[in-house]
């Protein structure tokens, strides 16, 4: 990282956030996946609740849940969760999700938070294969990337 680069509390520079947003956009346009990424620690009393908190965030997507992919990366808590809806699981099976998480955590261990997220999104997209893109209205209605401090809504 260049000296003097502004960095967020979660370790991402504005440029890194833009790169992640671009990767999300590519997943949507080339693969038709409804992908959302959350980078930030979750406000939890116990880290054993991390998976269930990620599932609640995924469920909060409402009618989008069945066809959605949610990637939650909590750098300070050293946790990553990838939640897929039932409509996505044939395109992105659990074994692909597990390998994606392994690849991402290896990049994170090497100090590359943004690169790990982007590579993970690339692996998900490759597994899903090419499909029709989300319509412009669908893309506009969906949040791409959220970077949080230490709190998350449930």
Backbone torsions as a table, in degrees:
resi	resn	phi	psi	omega
1	UNK	NA	138.0	-177.4
2	UNK	-69.3	145.4	177.6
3	UNK	-61.6	138.6	178.1
4	UNK	83.1	1.0	178.3
5	UNK	-69.0	129.4	177.0
6	UNK	-67.1	134.4	-177.7
7	UNK	-124.3	139.3	177.7
8	UNK	-77.7	172.0	179.3
9	UNK	-59.6	-29.1	-178.1
10	UNK	-93.3	8.9	173.0
11	UNK	91.4	10.0	179.2
12	UNK	-107.9	135.0	173.0
13	UNK	-83.2	163.6	175.3
14	UNK	-55.9	-37.7	178.8
15	UNK	-64.3	-40.8	178.2
16	UNK	-65.7	-39.1	176.1
17	UNK	-61.1	-41.7	178.0
18	UNK	-62.3	-40.1	179.2
19	UNK	-63.9	-40.0	178.3
20	UNK	-66.9	-43.8	177.7
21	UNK	-59.1	-39.7	178.1
22	UNK	-63.9	-42.2	178.7
23	UNK	-63.2	-39.5	176.6
24	UNK	-63.0	-44.7	179.3
25	UNK	-59.7	-41.6	177.8
26	UNK	-63.5	-41.7	177.2
27	UNK	-57.9	-40.9	-178.9
28	UNK	-71.0	-45.9	-174.5
29	UNK	-76.6	-37.8	-176.4
30	UNK	-90.9	-25.3	-174.4
31	UNK	-120.6	-7.2	-179.8
32	UNK	66.0	20.7	179.8
33	UNK	-86.2	139.8	174.2
34	UNK	-90.7	87.9	-174.0
35	UNK	-104.1	136.0	172.2
36	UNK	-130.1	144.2	179.7
37	UNK	-126.4	133.4	174.3
38	UNK	-122.1	118.9	176.0
39	UNK	-112.6	114.5	179.9
40	UNK	156.8	151.4	179.9
41	UNK	-70.8	144.4	177.7
42	UNK	-92.8	144.4	178.8
43	UNK	-83.2	94.4	-176.6
44	UNK	-129.7	140.2	177.0
45	UNK	-72.2	-22.7	-175.4
46	UNK	-147.1	125.3	-177.7
47	UNK	-66.1	-14.5	176.1
48	UNK	-66.7	-13.5	178.9
49	UNK	-91.4	5.4	-173.7
50	UNK	-60.5	-48.2	-179.2
51	UNK	-60.5	-46.5	-178.7
52	UNK	-65.4	-33.2	176.4
53	UNK	-66.4	-41.3	177.5
54	UNK	-64.0	-39.1	177.8
55	UNK	-65.3	-37.0	176.9
56	UNK	-66.7	-39.5	176.5
57	UNK	-63.0	-40.1	177.4
58	UNK	-64.0	-45.0	179.6
59	UNK	-62.9	-29.2	179.7
60	UNK	-67.3	-10.6	176.3
61	UNK	-71.1	-6.9	174.8
62	UNK	68.1	-131.7	-175.9
63	UNK	-64.0	-16.2	178.3
64	UNK	-76.9	-16.7	-170.7
65	UNK	-51.7	-44.9	-174.6
66	UNK	-59.7	-34.4	-176.1
67	UNK	-109.0	16.0	-173.2
68	UNK	-104.3	153.3	172.4
69	UNK	-121.0	127.6	177.6
70	UNK	-122.0	124.5	176.2
71	UNK	-109.9	120.4	179.2
72	UNK	-114.7	120.7	179.7
73	UNK	-121.2	119.0	-179.6
74	UNK	-116.4	89.6	-174.2
75	UNK	-58.6	-44.9	-178.5
76	UNK	-67.7	-27.4	179.5
77	UNK	-94.9	-5.1	179.9
78	UNK	54.8	49.6	-179.3
79	UNK	-133.6	147.2	175.1
80	UNK	-140.4	134.8	174.4
81	UNK	-134.3	141.5	176.0
82	UNK	-124.0	114.6	-176.7
83	UNK	-114.0	127.5	179.1
84	UNK	-119.4	144.8	175.3
85	UNK	-79.2	163.2	-177.4
86	UNK	-60.8	-28.4	179.1
87	UNK	-74.7	-10.4	-178.2
88	UNK	-104.9	-20.8	-169.7
89	UNK	-62.2	-28.9	176.3
90	UNK	-71.6	-32.3	179.5
91	UNK	-82.9	-31.5	-180.0
92	UNK	-131.5	83.2	-176.7
93	UNK	-69.1	164.8	-178.0
94	UNK	-56.0	-38.2	-179.2
95	UNK	-64.5	-36.0	176.2
96	UNK	-67.1	-40.8	177.6
97	UNK	-61.2	-42.8	179.9
98	UNK	-63.7	-43.3	178.1
99	UNK	-66.8	-35.6	177.6
100	UNK	-63.4	-45.9	178.7
101	UNK	-62.1	-42.1	178.3
102	UNK	-60.7	-45.3	178.7
103	UNK	-62.8	-43.5	-179.7
104	UNK	-63.9	-45.8	-177.3
105	UNK	-66.1	-30.0	174.7
106	UNK	-64.7	-43.2	177.6
107	UNK	-65.1	-40.8	179.6
108	UNK	-62.3	-41.7	179.6
109	UNK	-61.9	-29.7	177.1
110	UNK	-84.7	3.7	176.9
111	UNK	88.7	12.4	-177.3
112	UNK	-110.2	79.9	-178.6
113	UNK	-64.1	-54.2	-177.8
114	UNK	-63.9	-44.6	179.6
115	UNK	-60.6	-39.2	177.7
116	UNK	-63.3	-43.9	178.5
117	UNK	-63.6	-45.8	-178.0
118	UNK	-64.2	-43.8	177.4
119	UNK	-63.6	-38.1	176.8
120	UNK	-62.3	-43.8	177.7
121	UNK	-62.8	-38.4	178.4
122	UNK	-62.7	-42.6	179.0
123	UNK	-64.6	-40.3	177.8
124	UNK	-62.5	-44.8	-179.7
125	UNK	-63.4	-42.1	179.1
126	UNK	-62.7	-40.2	178.5
127	UNK	-65.2	-41.1	-176.4
128	UNK	-69.8	-26.7	-177.2
129	UNK	73.2	170.7	-178.4
130	UNK	-76.7	136.7	177.0
131	UNK	-144.3	171.2	177.1
132	UNK	-58.1	141.3	179.4
133	UNK	-71.6	157.4	171.7
134	UNK	-65.4	145.8	177.0
135	UNK	-66.1	157.7	178.1
136	UNK	-55.4	-38.1	179.6
137	UNK	-64.5	-41.4	178.9
138	UNK	-65.5	-43.1	-179.9
139	UNK	-63.2	-40.8	-179.1
140	UNK	-66.9	-30.8	-176.0
141	UNK	-80.5	-6.5	-174.4
142	UNK	-113.5	139.1	178.8
143	UNK	-80.3	135.8	-177.4
144	UNK	-82.1	-61.3	-172.0
145	UNK	-140.7	138.8	174.0
146	UNK	-126.4	133.0	174.2
147	UNK	-116.9	122.5	-174.6
148	UNK	-117.7	161.8	170.1
149	UNK	-79.6	-124.5	-174.7
150	UNK	-99.1	5.5	-177.0
151	UNK	-124.1	149.3	174.4
152	UNK	-139.1	150.7	178.2
153	UNK	-85.4	147.0	178.2
154	UNK	-113.7	NA	NA
